[in-house]
């Protein structure tokens, strides 16, 4: 999803046409309307969406199941769209190939020179690709140069633009003391293969898992936040954490423990209230079918938040999306910071989206 021109938008599956379209959210009626603009005709594709203030970028890739290797001959594609505020319509500008593999995850972001970066895991290595400064012409994919980017088949990565740099975070689950979540950055304008020596944001056996969601507090310079999952199994250990970068130092903060059974976490920065708002799947509340059951199939979407400057999550959480009969999972929202006047999201409010697999329905929660 993304916020533009005072409106929330989504890249959603349309059951009538069996492809993906741009939908417009009506805040007054809390409903979605199909704009009819297609973003992908292939089913079983996953997407990452970036609105840069002028151009919409939709990266789509054929999905390979968790724990299976990337497969060649399945192109990942980036489509670019312009926006007309008069008609409130998006129009296709170009469609280009990012890579030629079916992968589990792929994320994109745009640096200060206009180049769009992408990252994914392929052949047990963390891979990257980048466009020219035109933002559309992709080069040749390459592996991150560090030996620490040699990972397991279950690992993933994500990119984020911050403070004149492009950062990449990846999980490493090789079963030893080098397990963790690793961070490296590229200075905008440098050679595409010149990356900083990776540092571990967290490190140690079972300290990493292949879930991560990144945000940048752009008013701060170098403050980056990552909501991540671990592979810990003891009830009191953290299962989802908030990793915070300040300067060159990472700190780790527990969002929820193994006993709370969280999964699929994201983080949003609410600039108006100076809070970090995290959303994840937790067991369903009382009074619903399968209440309290801890399962990877889903549950309900809850929010936990904290002040930006004093990060501390309590066990208190607030239900945001609940289906009384079915499991809800896979919460998502925008790459943008909420209510950020300098970045075009002033008065955006909050919108998160999730899915119910059993009924093939999207569910959302909106708060102005």
N, C-alpha and C positions, 0 to 999 in steps of 0.2 A: 504494500500500500504506500501511498504518498499523499502529501498535502500541497495543493497548488491553487492559486487564484481564489482563496477562501473556501476551497472545497476539498473534501477527502475523496480519493480515487482508489480503485483496486484493480488488480490484474487477476480475474477470477474465471473459473471454468463455467462455460455456458452449456447446460444440459441439452438445450434445444438444438444447437448447431454442432455440439460435440467438439468444441475447441475453446480456446481462451480468448476473452475479450476484455477491454477496458470498461469498467463499471464506475458509475458516479454515485456517491453516497449522498442521500438527502437527510440532513441532520434534523430537520423539523419533523419528518415522519419516521426517522430511523429506518430507512429502507434504501435498497440499491436499485439502480436503473442501468440497463445495458446500453452503452453508447454505440454498439455495433462494430467497433473498431477491433479487429482481430490482432492478437499478439503471437499466437502459436496455434498451428493446426494439429500438431502431434499430441496424442494422449500419452500418459505416463511420462510427462515431462515435469520437471521442477524448475522454478524461476527465481531470479533475483532482480529487483527493480530499483533503479536509481533515477531520481528527479534532481537535476543539477541547477534548477532555477530557470532554465531555458529549454533544455532537451530532456526527453524521457528516454531512458535506456532500459531495455528488457532483455536480460540474458536468460536463455532457456536451454535446458540440456536434458537428454534422455537419462532417466534415473536407473542406477544399478543398486540392488539391495545391499543393505548394511552387511559388511564383511565379505563382499564379493569384489574381485578386482575390476578396475576400469577396463572397458572393452572398446577396441578400435572400430572405425567405420560408422560411428554415430555422432554426427557433428553437433557441437554446442554452438548456439547462434546468439548474436546480439542484434536486436532491432532498435533503431533510433526513431523517435517521433518528435515532431514539432507540435506546438500548442497554439491555437487561435483563441484568445480571450473573448473575441466578439461572438463566435459561434460556440465556444466552450467545447471544441473538438480537437482530437489529436489526429495527426496525419503521418503516415510512414515516410521516413526520409531515406533509410538505407537498411540493409540486412547483410551482415558479414559473419564469417565463421571464426569462432574463438579457438576451437580445437577440434579434434576428430575423434573424441572419446565419449563414451557413455560413462558417467561418474556418479558418485553418491551425492556430493555437494559441489557447488561452484558459486563463488561470490565475486562481485565487482565493486569498484569505486573509482573516482576520478581525481587526479592530482591537480596541483595548481597550474601546471603547464598545459592542461587540456587532455592529457593522456589518460585513457581508461585502462585500469589493471584488472586482471582476473586471476584467481587461484583455485586449485583443486588438487586432489591426490591421485597419482597415476603411477603404476608400477612400484608402489611402496616408496615413492618420493613426493615431496611437495613441489608442485609445478606452478608456474606463473606464465602469463603472457601480457603484452601491453600494446596499445595502439600507438600510432603517431600522434602528433599534437592536434591532428584533425579529429581525434576522438572516435575514429571508425575503422581505420586501416590497421588490421592486426599483423603482428610479426610472427615469428616462429616460437612456439612454446618452449620453455626451458625449465630445468630443475633448479630449485634454490641451491646456490653454490655450497652451502654448509653441509658437512657430513651428518649433522644433527637433523637434516631434512630427510634422512633415510629412516622411514617410519614403518608402521605395520599397515596391513591392508584395511584395518578398521579406522585409520586416522583421517582427519580432515583439516581444512585450513580456511581462513577468512582474511580479507584485506580491509583496511580502513585508511582513508586520507586524513592526515592531521599535521598541522603546524609546518607546512612546506615539505612534508614527507609522505611516503606510503608505507604503512605498517602491515605486516603479515603475522598472524598468530596461527600456530598449528598444535595439534595434539600429538603426543608421542607415547605409544603404549607397546613397548617392546619387552616388558616384563622384568625390568631391572631398575637400578637407582637413577637412570637417566629419564625415566618416565616423567611426564609433566606436560605443561603448556609452554610453548616456546614463542619468543617474540623477536622479530628482526625488522629493520626498516631500511628504506631506500630514500635518498635525498632527491627531491624533484629536480629533473634535468640531468642527473648523472647517468652513466652507462646503465642499461637495464639490468645487467648482471652484478652490479656493485651494491651489495647489501651488507648491513652491519653484522658483526658477529652475534649469533643468537644468544639471548639470555633466557633463563627459565623464569617465567612469571610465578610458577609454582613447580616444585620438583620433588620426586620421590616415588617409590613404588606405589602404583594405583592412584597417583595424584592427578592424572589426566583422563579425559574421555573425549569422544568426538562431538561434543556439543559446545558451541561458542557463539556469542553474539556481541559485537563491538560497537561502541559509541565514542565520540570525541566531544568534549566540552570546548568548543572553539574559542570561547572568550578567555580560556586559561592558558593557551599555548600548548603545553605538552600533556595535558591531563586526558588520558584515555581510560575507558572502563570496559571490562569484558565480563559478561555473565557466562560462567562455564559450569560444566559438570565434571565430577570426579568419578573414580571407580571404587571408592571406598565401600566397605560392607558392614562395618560396626555401627551400631545404632547411634552413637554419639558423634560420629565423624561427619564432616560436611559432605553432602552429596551435590549441592549446588553452591557456588561461591561467586562473589563479586571481586574481581581482580582490578586494582586501581593503579595506574601508572602516573607518577608525579615526578617530572624530570626524567631521571633514568632509573628510578626505584619503583618496583612493584610491591604492593601489599595485598594480602588475601583476607577476605571477610566472609564469614559464613552467612549464606542466605537461609539455608535450610539443611537439616541433618538427614542422615539415612533413615532415621526413625520417622521423619515427616513424609518420606516417599515422594519427593518432587521429581520432575522430569521436564525436558524441553523448555529451558529457561531463556527469556529475552530480557534486555534492559532498555529503558527509555529515559532520557534526561528531560525533566520538566524544568525549563529555565525560569518560568514565572514563579515557581515555588522553591526553586533551587533544591530539587529532590531527584533522587534516583528511584525510578519505579520499575520493579521487576515483576514479571508475569511468568507463571509456570503451571504445569499440570500437577495437581495434588489429588489425593483420594477424595471421592465425592462426599458431600455433606450428609448429615442425617436427614431422614425423610425422603431419600431418593433410592432408586434401585442400585444395589451394590455399594451402598454407603460404606465408607471407610476402607474399601478394598484397595490394597496396594498392588497395582498391576501396570505393566508397560503399555497396556492397551489404551489407557487414558484415564480420565477421571473428571475433574472440573478445573476451570482456570481460576486461579487465585492471584491476588496482588500482595506483594510485600514491598514496602518503600523505606527510604532512609534519607536523612539530610545529606546533601552533597559534601559538606565540609566536615561532618562527623558521622562517618559511615558505621551504622549499627543496626542490624536487622533483629527484630524480636521474633518470638514464635507466633505472634499475632499476624493473621493474614485475613484478607477480605475476598469473599467469593465474587467473581466478576462474570463468569459464563458457566451456567449449569443447565444441563439437560436432565430432567428428573429420571428418564428411562434409559438413556444411553451414555456412553463415554464420550467426553469432549477431549480434544488433544491438539497439539501442533499450533500453539498460539503464535501470532505474527503481528507486525505493525510496520511502521516506517523506519527508514534509515535516519530520518531527520530528527533533530531535537524538537520537542514539543514547545509551543508558545514562545518561540524565539523570534522576536521582531526583526533582528538583524539578518535572519536567514529565511524570511518569508513564511514563517509558520506562526506569526503572532495570532493569538486567539484561536489556535487550532483545536484546543481541547485535546481529548484523548480518544483514539479509536483502536481497538484491538480486535483481531479476527481469529477464529479457530474453526476446527471441523469436527463433525461427527461422522465417522467412517461408516457406521452401520446404516445410516440413512442418507448418506451422500449429501449432507447439508452443511453450509457455512453458518456459523453463529458469530455474532459480534456483540461487543460492549462499547457504548459510546457515552462519554461524559463531556459536556461543554466546559 
